[in-house]
Amino acid sequence: MFCTTLRRRPSITSLIPTLTSSTPPTLRESNLSTHDLSLPLSTTPPRVLRLLLLTPASTTPENLEGTMRRIEHLTHLTGGVDVAAIFLLNPTGSATKTAAPPKRDAVQGFVSASTLPLPLPSNMSTAADAFQAYDTMQSTLLTHPAVVTIPLLPLADTDKLSHLLSECQARFSRPEKVVVPGRAEATARNLLRESILTPSPQDRGFEDRGLETDVPAVIGDVFGDLKGVVGWCVGPEDASGGYGDVEMGGEDGEDEEAGVVLRGILTEEQIEEVKGWWKEEWIAE
């Protein structure tokens, strides 16, 4: 359906032949109080897409507030669902009519669609001005605190309106893909962050020349894999009373070399916090 008040809006008159044509989607003329166009969507249960028609005149200082009130009212009625606005970049209409203050509905408190938008001002006749008006509308939608942002679809050629409406019908009829967040896979670096006796994050690093060093990250960089970390922590040289037969590590030489590098970076206390955790874990097993 399209609102019958569109016939009385000079900046929209160029669209009337398209709106009344038999080209799909066919539209029936009706009295729509909150929007300009409505399109049925092929969904179950049935839904309706509500559209506003905006022009560069909608963004002039005297009209912008009323335009935002219309958008605000529509989005509050629907929660911002199944609504959009079409912005005509090249509407045709009289440019001599003086802008009049928009009428307000005393009951519902929103600007009547019969008065918006007003004719295109004579100083806004170029394509550059039209695109600037579109940018103004887009930025106002993004920054207005009381308005839910809705899709703003530019229409450069009024003859393409039927095609745009068909695309809108198809797009809004498609079900939204529901993204189910998957479980984050544990990595060796994630495990290293838990493999330390002191659990608090502030105790996992130390200050070195004014910079905080992440102990688990350092260990992960020095050793090639988690297996090497375990082998170094519970290896024969650091185990007593039954650790001599542990074969968790990689090559002994590589583990020992990594251990030497690590001792040059971390303090003995920090190293013992890491080794102590793995020794306790190994005993528990």
N, C-alpha and C positions, 0 to 999 in steps of 0.2 A: 504494500500500500504506500501511497504518497499523500502527504498532507495537502488539503485543498488550499491552505493559506499560501502555498508556494506560488500560486497564480498571481498573488498580490505583492510579491517580492520582486521588484524590477531587476535585481542582480541575478535572479534565478530563472527569469522567463525563457532564456535560451534552452533550458533543460526540459521545458514542458512537452515539446514534441517527442522527445525521447521517452519521457515518463509515461506518456499516453499511447505510445506505439505498441504494436503486438510483438516486438522483439523480446525474447526472454531475457530476464525474468519479467513477465507481465505484471503490471502494478494496477491496483484499483485505487481510485481516489477516495479519500476518507478524511475525517477530522481527527488528526493526531495532536494531542495537547502537549506532549513532551518531546517529540522528535519529528523529523521530516520524512523519513522513509522507514519502512519495516519489511523485512524479508523473512519468509518462513524457512527454517532450517530442517534438513533431512536428518532428524535425530529422534531417538526414543528415550524419554518422552519428547514430544514436540517442543521446540524452542523457537524464539523469534529474535532476529538480529535487528537492533534499532540503530538508525543512522541519523546523524546531523549533517546538513549541508552548510559549509562555511565558505566565505569568499574573502578576498583582501579587505573588503569593507568591514568584515567582522573584527578586524584587529586595530581599527582606528581608535584613538584615545576616547572618543565619545561612545564607541560601541563595544570596546573590549570587555568592560565590566559586565555588561549585559550578556555577552557571549559566554563568559566564564560562568555566569549564574545558570545559564541553560545547561551547560555541560555538567556543572556541579549537581544540579537537580536530577538530571538523567542518570548520572553515575550513582547517586545516592539511592535512587529507586531500584536499581538493578545490582548494586554492589560492584559496579564496574565490569559486569559479565555480559557478553554478547552486545557490546556497544562499540561504535566507531564513529569517526567523523571523516567526511570527504571534503577536501579543500580544493575549491575550483581556482586554479591559477589564472584562467583566462575567461572569466564570465563576461557576458555582454549585457548591457543595459544602459539606461539613461544615466548620464553623469551630471545632469543639471539640477536634479531635485535636491533641495536642502535637507540635510539630516535632521530628523525630529527625535525628541527624547523617546526612548522605548517605553511601551506600555507595560505595566506590571500587573499581574494578577493579584488582586487584593486578598484572595482566599489562599492560594498556594504560594504566593510570594516569589514567583519566578517570572522572567521576561517572556512575554507572549511571542510565539513563533511567527505570528503575522507581521511583526515589525522588524524582524532580524533576518539577514543582515540588510542594512540600508544600501542604496545604490553606490556603485564604485565611485569614489571621489575623482575629480578630474586630474589631480596631481598624482594619481596612482594608476597610470595607464600603461606603463612599460612592463616587460617581462621581469626586469630586475626588481622593480617595485613589488611585483607579485611574489617573487621568491623571498624577498625580504619580509613581506607580510606572513608568508608561510613559516619562515624562521621565527618570527615574533610569536606566532601562535604555538609553535612547537616548544619554544623556551618557556612560554607562559604556562603551558600544561605541565612541564617538568618542575616548575618552581612554585606553582600555586599551592599553598598549604592545604586548602580545603577540597581539592579536586583530585580524584583518582585518575592517573594518566591513562588515556585511551588511545588506540591506534589513530593516527592522523594520516589519511591516505591522499596524496596529491593527485589531482586530475588536470592534466595540461590541455586536453582536448575534450570538449563537452560531448563530441560524437562517440567517445569511448566509454561513456557512462554505463551503458548496458553491459559491456564486457567487464568493467570493474565490479559491477554489482554481482554478476555471475561468479566472478572469482571470489568475492566476499562470501557468497552463499556456500561455495565449495569449501573454502578455507575454514569457516566457522562451523561447518557441519562435520568436519573430521574430528574424531575423538582425540583428545590430548593424550600424548604418551605419558604414562605414569612411570617415573623413574624411581625404582626401588633401590635405595642405597645399599650397596653390598657391604659385607663385613670386610673391614680392613685386614689385609693379611699381615701377620706378624713377620717382621724382618729381623735379620741378625742385629742390625743397629738398634732396633726397638728393644730387643732382648738385652743388649748391653746396657741400656739405660736403667734397666731393672736389676742388673747384676752388680750391685754395689751395696755394701752394708749400710751406708748412710742414705736413707731414702729421700731426704728433702732435696729439692732442686738446687737450693743455694749452697749445699755442701758437695755438689757434684763437680764444682769447678773451683779454681783458685786464681788468685790475682798474680799476674806476672807482668811487671812493667806497666801496670795500669790496665791491662787487658784480662778479661775473664776467659779462662780456657775450659772447654767442655771435656771432662775426663773421658766419658764413654766415646765421644767422637775421636779423641786422640788415640784411644786404644784401637778403635775400628780402622783408623788410618795406618797405624803401625803394623798391625797383623793383617795377613791376607784374607783370613776367614775366621769364623767363630770357633772352628775346631782348633785352630792354632792358639787362640786365647785360652781355651779350656786346657789344652795340653801344657801351656806355660804355667797356668795357675795351679794345677794339681800334679805337675810333673815330678819326677823323682828328686830333683834338686831342692824342691820346696816342700816335699811331703815327708812325713815320718810316720812310723807305725803302720805300714801297710800300703803306702802309696807307690812303692817302687815298681809295681807291675802295671801301672796305668799306661794305656797306649792311646790316649785320646788325641794327642797332638799331631802336627804334621811332621816335617823333617826336623830332627832335633836341632840341627845347626840353624835353621831358619827361625825356630822359636827362640833359641838362645840369643840370636842376633837381634831379633825384635825386642826381646826383654831388655837388652843393653840399651837400645835406643829409647825405650820407654822410661828406663830409670834416669836417663838424662833429661827427661821432660817433666815427669811427675815426681812428687815427693814420696818418700818411703811410706808415709801414712796413707796417702792416696792409693798407692800400689797395694798395700795390705788390705784396704777396704775392698778392692776388687778381688784379690786372691782369696781373702777370707770368705767372701760370698760363695765362690765356686767350691772351696774346700768344704764348707758347711753343706752345700747342695750335694756334693759327691758323697759325703758321709750319710746324709739322709737317704740317698738312693741305695 
